[in-house]
Amino acid sequence: MKLAATGLAIQLGERRLLIDVSLAIAPGELVLVAGRNGSGKSTLLRMLLGAQRADQGQVLLGARALCDWPARERARQVAFVPQQPDCPFDFRARELVAMGRHPHDPGERDAVVIHAAMRAVDADAFADRPVTSLSGGELRRVAVARALATEAPLLLLDEPTSNLDLEHALILAGLMQRLAREGRGLLVATHDLNLLAPFADRVVLLHDGRVHADGAPVEVLSAANFATVFRVTASGSAGYFPRTFTRREQGN
């Protein structure tokens, strides 16, 4: 089912962080959300998850307001990978992934689903290590596996490739694309456009609290949009990636 936001707005202190933001993610789509630091990407994901209340606007999950869904039912539909994975106590990696099964009643499938989720992110080798002994990249992969273990059809991921080496970032990018092709909807907040844009169906750019552009990567990731949103001059090979970026001077 579709997850859709309409007219979302939120003010934090004196700052209007998001203004009239509308977007939707449907099954079978891999959508990137990008923007400068502090542009509201993480806040937007929390609002779409139901963890952050909007000052205005609404979020619909299917035909129902997100807030009308019982928490456990909602957790079976939408899973989240936070920007900073939490490490509660000295759990083993496998035990942390198993927490993704919490929205479901215990069953015989749990062990199979947990193993498949860890294998998908290449985390088998440290499944029985305490999470406090893992590197940042290993912990990131465990956090993604925990979200996969929910079997939720919609996944929200906040900077999922941060701390990952290039090989495992590419593994994750391919996995996200495959999940979309299999019918899941994924919304990914990222700064890693060079890596992830070729895998995406759509890119949403946030700028000055609003949606500046929303569409196919080849259309949205233009030199003009980079100049406006990121204040960089984009140049490079034909097409939209890879590109070489240089900072633009103030006033240019």
C-alpha positions as CSV (number, residue, x, y, z in Angstrom):
1,M,0.0,0.0,0.0
2,K,1.1,3.6,-0.5
3,L,2.5,5.9,2.1
4,A,1.6,9.5,1.3
5,A,2.2,12.8,3.0
6,T,0.2,15.9,2.1
7,G,1.1,19.5,3.2
8,L,3.4,18.6,6.0
9,A,4.8,21.5,8.0
10,I,6.8,21.7,11.2
11,Q,8.5,24.5,13.1
12,L,11.3,23.8,15.5
13,G,11.9,26.8,17.7
14,E,12.0,29.9,15.5
15,R,12.8,27.9,12.4
16,R,10.3,26.6,9.9
17,L,12.0,23.3,9.0
18,L,9.4,21.9,6.6
19,I,6.8,23.9,4.7
20,D,3.9,22.3,2.7
21,V,5.8,19.1,1.9
22,S,3.9,16.5,-0.1
23,L,5.3,13.2,-1.4
24,A,4.3,9.6,-1.8
25,I,6.0,6.2,-1.9
26,A,4.4,3.3,-3.5
27,P,5.2,-0.4,-3.6
28,G,7.9,-1.1,-6.2
29,E,9.7,2.3,-5.8
30,L,13.1,3.2,-4.6
31,V,13.0,6.9,-3.8
32,L,15.9,9.1,-2.5
33,V,15.4,12.2,-0.4
34,A,18.4,14.6,-0.5
35,G,19.2,18.1,0.6
36,R,21.7,20.1,2.5
37,N,22.5,19.3,6.2
38,G,19.6,20.5,8.3
39,S,17.1,20.5,5.4
40,G,14.7,18.3,7.3
41,K,15.3,14.8,5.8
42,S,15.5,13.0,9.1
43,T,12.5,14.9,10.5
44,L,10.5,14.1,7.4
45,L,11.2,10.3,7.8
46,R,10.2,10.5,11.4
47,M,7.0,12.1,10.5
48,L,6.3,9.5,7.9
49,L,7.0,6.9,10.5
50,G,4.6,8.5,13.0
51,A,7.4,9.2,15.5
52,Q,7.2,13.0,14.9
53,R,4.0,15.0,15.0
54,A,3.5,17.5,12.2
55,D,2.2,21.0,12.9
56,Q,0.2,20.8,9.7
57,G,-0.7,18.3,7.1
58,Q,-1.3,14.6,7.3
59,V,0.2,11.2,6.5
60,L,-1.8,8.4,5.0
61,L,-0.9,4.7,5.1
62,G,-3.2,3.2,2.5
63,A,-6.6,4.8,2.9
64,R,-6.2,5.5,6.7
65,A,-4.4,8.3,8.6
66,L,-1.2,6.9,9.9
67,C,-2.1,8.0,13.5
68,D,-5.2,5.8,13.3
69,W,-3.2,2.6,12.8
70,P,-2.5,0.6,16.0
71,A,1.2,0.7,16.7
72,R,1.8,-3.0,16.2
73,E,-0.1,-3.1,12.9
74,R,1.8,0.0,11.7
75,A,5.1,-1.6,12.6
76,R,4.2,-4.6,10.4
77,Q,3.7,-2.2,7.5
78,V,6.5,0.4,7.9
79,A,10.1,-0.3,9.1
80,F,12.8,2.2,9.9
81,V,16.6,2.3,9.9
82,P,17.7,5.3,11.9
83,Q,20.7,7.5,11.1
84,Q,22.3,6.5,14.4
85,P,21.5,2.8,15.1
86,D,20.7,2.2,18.8
87,C,22.8,-0.5,20.7
88,P,20.7,-1.5,23.7
89,F,22.9,-3.4,26.2
90,D,25.3,-6.0,25.1
91,F,23.1,-8.0,22.7
92,R,24.5,-10.3,20.1
93,A,24.0,-9.0,16.6
94,R,21.5,-11.9,15.9
95,E,19.5,-10.9,18.9
96,L,19.3,-7.3,17.8
97,V,18.1,-8.4,14.3
98,A,15.5,-10.7,16.1
99,M,13.9,-7.6,17.6
100,G,12.6,-6.8,14.1
101,R,10.2,-9.7,14.6
102,H,8.5,-8.0,17.6
103,P,5.4,-6.9,15.6
104,H,4.7,-10.5,14.7
105,D,3.5,-13.3,16.9
106,P,6.4,-15.8,17.6
107,G,6.5,-18.6,15.1
108,E,8.6,-21.2,13.3
109,R,9.5,-18.8,10.5
110,D,11.4,-16.4,12.8
111,A,14.7,-18.1,12.7
112,V,14.5,-18.4,8.9
113,V,13.6,-14.8,8.4
114,I,16.3,-13.6,10.8
115,H,19.0,-15.7,9.0
116,A,17.9,-14.4,5.6
117,A,18.0,-10.8,6.7
118,M,21.5,-11.2,8.1
119,R,22.7,-13.0,5.0
120,A,21.2,-10.2,2.7
121,V,23.5,-7.6,4.3
122,D,26.5,-10.0,4.6
123,A,26.4,-10.0,8.4
124,D,26.6,-13.8,9.0
125,A,30.2,-13.6,10.0
126,F,29.5,-11.5,13.1
127,A,26.0,-12.8,14.0
128,D,27.1,-14.0,17.4
129,R,29.3,-11.1,18.4
130,P,28.1,-8.5,20.9
131,V,26.9,-5.4,19.1
132,T,29.2,-3.2,21.3
133,S,32.2,-4.9,19.6
134,L,31.1,-4.1,16.1
135,S,32.4,-1.4,13.9
136,G,30.2,1.4,12.7
137,G,29.7,-0.2,9.3
138,E,28.9,-3.6,10.8
139,L,26.4,-2.1,13.2
140,R,24.8,-0.3,10.2
141,R,24.3,-3.6,8.4
142,V,22.8,-5.1,11.5
143,A,20.3,-2.2,11.7
144,V,19.3,-2.8,8.1
145,A,18.9,-6.5,8.8
146,R,16.6,-5.7,11.7
147,A,14.4,-3.6,9.5
148,L,14.4,-6.4,6.9
149,A,13.3,-8.9,9.5
150,T,10.1,-7.1,10.0
151,E,9.1,-8.1,6.5
152,A,7.4,-4.7,6.2
153,P,6.4,-3.8,2.7
154,L,7.6,-0.2,3.2
155,L,11.1,0.7,4.4
156,L,12.3,4.1,5.5
157,L,16.1,4.4,5.7
158,D,18.1,7.3,7.1
159,E,21.6,7.5,5.6
160,P,21.9,3.7,5.3
161,T,25.3,3.8,3.5
162,S,27.0,5.9,6.1
163,N,30.0,4.1,7.7
164,L,30.0,1.4,5.0
165,D,33.0,0.5,2.9
166,L,32.4,0.8,-0.8
167,E,31.8,-3.0,-1.3
168,H,29.1,-3.2,1.3
169,A,27.6,0.1,0.2
170,L,27.2,-1.4,-3.3
171,I,25.8,-4.6,-1.8
172,L,23.2,-2.5,0.1
173,A,22.4,-0.4,-3.0
174,G,21.8,-3.5,-5.0
175,L,19.7,-5.0,-2.2
176,M,17.5,-2.0,-2.0
177,Q,17.0,-2.0,-5.8
178,R,16.1,-5.7,-5.7
179,L,13.6,-5.2,-2.8
180,A,11.9,-2.5,-4.9
181,R,11.8,-4.8,-7.9
182,E,10.2,-7.4,-5.7
183,G,7.4,-5.0,-4.7
184,R,8.6,-3.2,-1.6
185,G,8.6,0.6,-1.3
186,L,11.8,2.3,-0.1
187,L,12.4,5.9,0.9
188,V,16.0,6.7,1.5
189,A,17.4,9.9,3.0
190,T,21.0,10.2,1.7
191,H,23.9,12.4,0.9
192,D,25.4,9.6,-1.2
193,L,23.9,10.6,-4.5
194,N,26.9,9.5,-6.6
195,L,26.4,5.9,-5.4
196,L,22.7,5.6,-5.0
197,A,21.1,7.7,-7.8
198,P,21.8,5.1,-10.5
199,F,19.7,2.6,-8.5
200,A,16.8,4.9,-7.8
201,D,13.5,5.4,-9.5
202,R,12.9,8.9,-8.2
203,V,14.8,11.6,-6.3
204,V,13.2,14.2,-4.1
205,L,15.3,17.4,-3.3
206,L,14.5,19.5,-0.3
207,H,15.4,23.1,-0.2
208,D,14.4,26.0,2.1
209,G,11.9,23.7,3.7
210,R,10.1,22.7,0.5
211,V,10.2,20.1,-2.2
212,H,12.4,21.7,-4.8
213,A,12.2,18.9,-7.3
214,D,10.6,15.4,-7.4
215,G,11.1,13.1,-10.4
216,A,13.4,10.8,-12.3
217,P,17.1,11.1,-11.4
218,V,18.1,12.1,-14.9
219,E,15.7,15.1,-14.6
220,V,16.1,16.1,-11.0
221,L,19.9,15.8,-10.7
222,S,20.7,18.6,-13.0
223,A,23.5,21.1,-12.8
224,A,20.9,23.9,-12.2
225,N,19.4,22.0,-9.2
226,F,22.8,21.2,-7.7
227,A,23.6,24.9,-7.9
228,T,20.4,25.9,-6.2
229,V,20.1,23.2,-3.6
230,F,23.7,22.4,-2.7
231,R,25.6,25.5,-3.9
232,V,28.0,23.5,-6.0
233,T,28.9,23.5,-9.6
234,A,28.4,20.0,-11.1
235,S,30.4,18.8,-14.0
236,G,31.4,15.4,-15.4
237,S,30.6,12.8,-18.0
238,A,27.6,12.8,-20.2
239,G,24.4,11.9,-18.3
240,Y,23.9,12.8,-14.7
241,F,26.5,10.6,-12.9
242,P,29.3,10.4,-12.1
243,R,30.1,14.1,-11.6
244,T,32.8,16.1,-10.2
245,F,31.8,18.7,-7.6
246,T,33.4,22.0,-6.5
247,R,32.1,24.5,-4.0
248,R,30.5,27.6,-5.4
249,E,31.7,30.9,-3.9
250,Q,29.2,33.0,-1.9
251,G,27.2,35.2,-4.2
252,N,27.7,33.0,-7.3
